[in-house]
Amino acid sequence: MAKCWEQRGCDEEMQAECLHHTKFNDRCPTKCNFADCDRPTREVTGDPALIFDPTVDRSVAIKEECLHCAFFLTRAPRIQE
């Protein structure tokens, strides 16, 4: 089962036409209408310890919106130092 940070808010047809979905820039920007997260687990955080945690693997987040979500930041894969 895919994690919420691995799922886009649009379908495959929309992705085929999307300027944000390319092999060079695969992350949906927050300004995209389909990047909004309506999941009950969504929790915007302002906690610097979470936002700047160097062990979070941010490359797995498919949407920029995830980068400020406490659910993602506490459950994302970790980078081994």
N, C-alpha and C positions, 0 to 999 in steps of 0.2 A: 504494500500500500504506500502510495506516494505521500511524502510529508507536505504540509501546507506550503512551505517555502519552495517546493518544487513544482507547484501548479500555477499556471497562468489563469487569468480571468477571461480569456477569449478562446474561441474554438480554433481548430486547425486551418479553416478557410480564412479566418481573420488574420491568423499568424502569417499566412502566405503573402498577404498584402501589407503587413505591418512593417513600417520603417524601423521600428525598434528591434524587431526580431531578425537579426542577421547573424552570420557566423562570427562577426567581429564584435557585435554588441548584443549580447543575449539577454540582458537584464531589462525588464520593463521599468521605465522611469515613473516616478510618482505622479507626473502630470498626465499619464495615460488614463483614460476613463475606465479602462478595464483592469487597472492595477489596484483598485480599491479592494481592501480586504474586509469582508463582512463576517468573518468567522468569529465565534464567541471567544476564541482563545486570543484574539488580537488585543494587545495591550501596549500602547505607545509608552515608551520609557524615556525619561530624561536623566536617568542614572548614569553618570559618567563611567562608573566602574563596569557597567554592562556595555555601554556604547563603545568604549575604547578597549575592551578586553582583547588582548592580543592573541588569545588562544581560539577564538571563534573563527571557524572557516566560513568567511563571508562569500566565498566563491560559489557555494551551493545555493544561495538565495537567488531566485529567478526574478524577484521584484525588488526594487530599491526600498519599497515600503517596509520590507522585512528587516532591513538594517537598523530600524529603530523600534522593533517589536520585542518586548521582554520574553514572549513565548519562544521566538526564534533564538534570541541571544542566549537563553538559558538551556535550550535543547539542541541547538545545532551541533554538527560534528566539530570536533576540536582538532586543532593543528598541533602535532607533536613537536615539541621543541627539542 
